[in-house]
Amino acid sequence: MKASRTTVARTTVALMAVALVPAIAVLAIAVLPARASATGDARAGAANAGVGRRLAGSQLPFIAVAQADVEVLQGGTATLPFHIEGAHGGGATVTIVIGVAGGATVKSIAVTHVVPSPTSSQVSFVCRLAPGTYVWTVRALDRLRRTPTIVRSAHLTVEAVYPSAANIDRAIAWLKKRSGVTAVAVVDTAGVLHGWNDDRQFVTASVIKAMLLVEYLRTHASVSSSALATLTPMIEFSDNNAAEAIYHVVGDGGLYALAKAAGMKHFAIYGQLFGAQLTAADQARYFYRLPSLVPRAHRALALYLLSHIVSYQSWGVPAVARPRGWQVWFKGGWRGTDLGQLVHQVARLHKGARTFSMAVFTDGDPSQGYGIETIQGVAARVLAGK
């Protein structure tokens, strides 16, 4: 018997309703966690959220991953990034475990809060571990007391403070035997100043050009092509006329403002630019902090110029350090004085996790070559073994 159009329509609607029931049920389960998180204070919502998360979590592996190898200086702050995913109940308790490879645990750091899942997080701590390479792992328990099914560890490398006190002491002992008036200052990778005669004032010579560069960049939002054409020879070729042109813009007030910002204690100008007075300690601190004193927009320019000084002026620290793999930003100065020849150099050095600075000042040298040999001898002893 042929069905009426009304009967067919009713049958079709009924079949569609039956087909939609599973889809609506699945949608309801999927939506429950989102609704519960929006009304987290309601008991029913919290219960539904737990059910939803358990259903979702049962389909995922429980992952605890150390996300990166980390290098840190001894006494510095180490930051260990990690990732948690697939934890039942939407979170996990986490402990970071640091140990020697295949051996004992040397440090454990419990995360004080429940870590949501999934999430990427990190733990920071002051690292006082002995220098060496360690393995760090994320230990986790979800709310059903499960341990991760996938775990990945990473390495933590602790670098000793550099240069060593022994190397600095050897450099100072050698420097004391050289002719003339000498001084040395080293700011190590921990930011601690070491030195000898380091608060004695010397005539600046061309070392002050590094101050002119930074003060000009600190006080100009942009650098015109004509300004760049003056700053470049001032640093790369140590051009005195270019330095006088920048000094005319910056002035004594600008140099004193920079000295204050850099924490210099004994900087003074007496009548002329190249007769200004400074100390090895002040300049070592200045070069250690130099990038932070330059506006971010100009930082790359400043570091480029201070690392691209012409080869025939790249004696002293860069001549010793670069073959050992160090990046070097530096400025030297030389001139005649009443005592003889004056030769100075200040440098900032970087390799791997290590950054430190040093300044070597000499006056009364029998020749410029002798002063250069003094600076290179100090650098070789400071960098011995690396």
DAJOVEN-V307276 format. One record per pair of residues at least 4 apart in sequence whose ideal C-beta (glycine too) atoms are under 6 Angstrom apart, sorted by the first residue. I is the first residue (numbers start at 0). J is the second residue. D is the distance in whole Angstrom. If there is no record, write none. Layout:
I;J;D + I;J;D
This chain:
2;6;4 + 2;7;5 + 19;23;6 + 30;34;6 + 31;47;4 + 31;51;4 + 32;48;5 + 32;51;4 + 32;52;6 + 35;44;4 + 35;47;5 + 35;48;3 + 38;44;4 + 52;56;6 + 52;88;6 + 52;89;5 + 53;87;6 + 56;85;6 + 56;87;4 + 59;85;4 + 60;85;5 + 60;148;5 + 60;149;5 + 61;85;4 + 61;86;6 + 61;145;6 + 61;147;5 + 61;148;5 + 62;84;4 + 62;85;5 + 62;149;5 + 63;83;6 + 63;137;4 + 63;139;4 + 63;147;4 + 63;150;5 + 64;82;5 + 64;151;5 + 65;81;5 + 65;135;6 + 65;137;6 + 65;151;6 + 65;152;5 + 65;153;4 + 66;80;4 + 66;81;6 + 66;82;6 + 67;80;5 + 67;153;6 + 68;153;5 + 68;154;4 + 69;77;6 + 69;79;6 + 69;155;5 + 70;156;5 + 70;352;4 + 71;75;5 + 71;77;4 + 71;126;5 + 71;157;6 + 72;158;5 + 72;188;5 + 72;352;6 + 73;130;6 + 73;157;5 + 73;159;6 + 73;160;6 + 74;189;5 + 76;123;6 + 76;125;6 + 77;124;6 + 77;126;4 + 78;121;5 + 78;123;5 + 79;95;6 + 79;122;5 + 79;135;6 + 80;121;4 + 81;137;5 + 82;119;5 + 83;91;5 + 83;114;5 + 83;116;5 + 83;118;6 + 84;116;6 + 84;117;4 + 86;90;6 + 86;91;4 + 86;116;4 + 86;141;4 + 87;141;4 + 87;142;6 + 87;143;4 + 88;141;6 + 88;142;3 + 89;116;6 + 90;113;4 + 90;115;5 + 90;116;6 + 91;114;5 + 91;116;6 + 91;139;4 + 91;141;5 + 92;140;5 + 93;110;4 + 93;114;5 + 93;139;5 + 94;107;6 + 94;109;5 + 94;138;5 + 95;108;4 + 95;122;5 + 96;104;6 + 96;107;5 + 96;136;5 + 96;138;5 + 97;105;6 + 97;106;4 + 97;133;5 + 97;135;5 + 98;103;6 + 98;104;4 + 98;105;6 + 98;134;6 + 100;134;5 + 108;122;5 + 108;124;6 + 110;114;6 + 114;120;6 + 126;157;6 + 128;157;5 + 130;157;5 + 130;159;4 + 131;157;6 + 132;154;6 + 132;156;5 + 133;155;5 + 134;152;5 + 135;153;6 + 135;155;5 + 136;152;4 + 139;147;5 + 140;144;6 + 141;145;5 + 158;352;5 + 160;187;5 + 160;188;6 + 160;189;5 + 161;188;5 + 161;353;5 + 162;166;5 + 162;167;6 + 162;381;5 + 166;381;5 + 166;383;5 + 167;185;5 + 167;193;5 + 169;380;5 + 170;377;5 + 170;380;4 + 170;381;5 + 171;195;4 + 173;376;6 + 173;380;6 + 174;181;5 + 174;183;6 + 174;377;6 + 177;181;6 + 177;373;5 + 179;361;6 + 179;362;6 + 179;363;3 + 179;364;5 + 180;362;5 + 180;363;5 + 181;361;5 + 182;196;4 + 182;197;5 + 182;199;5 + 182;279;4 + 182;360;4 + 183;194;6 + 183;195;6 + 183;279;6 + 183;359;5 + 183;377;6 + 184;194;4 + 184;197;4 + 184;279;4 + 184;280;4 + 184;283;4 + 184;358;5 + 185;193;5 + 185;357;5 + 186;192;5 + 186;283;5 + 186;287;4 + 186;355;6 + 186;356;5 + 187;191;5 + 187;355;5 + 188;353;5 + 188;355;5 + 194;280;6 + 197;279;4 + 197;280;4 + 198;278;5 + 198;280;6 + 200;265;6 + 200;276;4 + 200;278;6 + 201;360;5 + 201;362;6 + 203;207;4 + 203;275;4 + 203;277;5 + 204;332;3 + 204;333;6 + 204;334;5 + 204;341;6 + 204;343;6 + 205;237;5 + 205;332;4 + 206;330;5 + 206;332;4 + 206;343;5 + 206;345;6 + 207;275;6 + 208;233;5 + 208;242;5 + 209;330;4 + 210;254;6 + 210;257;6 + 211;242;6 + 211;245;5 + 211;249;6 + 212;234;6 + 213;292;6 + 213;293;6 + 214;249;5 + 214;253;5 + 214;257;4 + 215;245;5 + 215;249;6 + 216;293;5 + 216;297;4 + 216;301;6 + 222;226;5 + 222;227;5 + 227;231;6 + 229;241;5 + 229;244;5 + 231;235;6 + 232;236;5 + 232;238;4 + 232;241;5 + 233;238;5 + 233;241;4 + 233;242;5 + 234;304;4 + 235;307;6 + 235;308;6 + 235;309;6 + 236;309;6 + 245;249;6 + 246;272;5 + 249;253;4 + 251;268;5 + 258;263;4 + 258;266;4 + 261;285;5 + 262;284;6 + 263;281;4 + 265;278;5 + 265;281;6 + 266;277;5 + 267;276;5 + 268;275;4 + 269;274;5 + 270;274;6 + 277;281;6 + 277;282;6 + 279;358;4 + 279;360;5 + 282;345;4 + 282;358;4 + 283;356;5 + 283;357;6 + 283;358;4 + 286;345;5 + 286;347;4 + 286;356;4 + 287;356;4 + 288;292;6 + 290;298;6 + 293;297;5 + 293;298;5 + 293;301;5 + 297;301;6 + 302;328;6 + 303;307;6 + 305;328;4 + 306;328;5 + 308;312;5 + 308;313;6 + 313;317;5 + 314;318;5 + 314;371;5 + 315;344;4 + 315;371;6 + 315;374;4 + 315;375;6 + 316;320;6 + 316;329;6 + 316;344;6 + 316;346;4 + 316;378;5 + 317;321;5 + 317;327;4 + 317;329;6 + 319;375;6 + 319;378;4 + 319;379;5 + 320;325;4 + 320;327;5 + 320;348;6 + 320;382;6 + 324;350;6 + 325;348;5 + 325;350;5 + 326;349;5 + 327;346;5 + 327;348;6 + 328;347;5 + 329;346;4 + 330;345;6 + 331;344;4 + 332;343;4 + 333;342;5 + 333;367;6 + 334;341;5 + 336;341;5 + 336;362;6 + 338;362;5 + 338;363;4 + 339;363;4 + 339;364;6 + 340;364;4 + 340;366;6 + 340;367;5 + 340;370;6 + 341;362;4 + 342;361;5 + 342;364;6 + 342;367;6 + 342;370;3 + 343;360;5 + 344;359;6 + 344;374;5 + 345;358;4 + 346;357;6 + 347;356;5 + 348;355;6 + 349;354;5 + 359;374;5 + 359;377;5 + 361;370;5 + 361;373;5 + 364;369;5 + 364;370;4 + 365;369;5 + 378;382;6
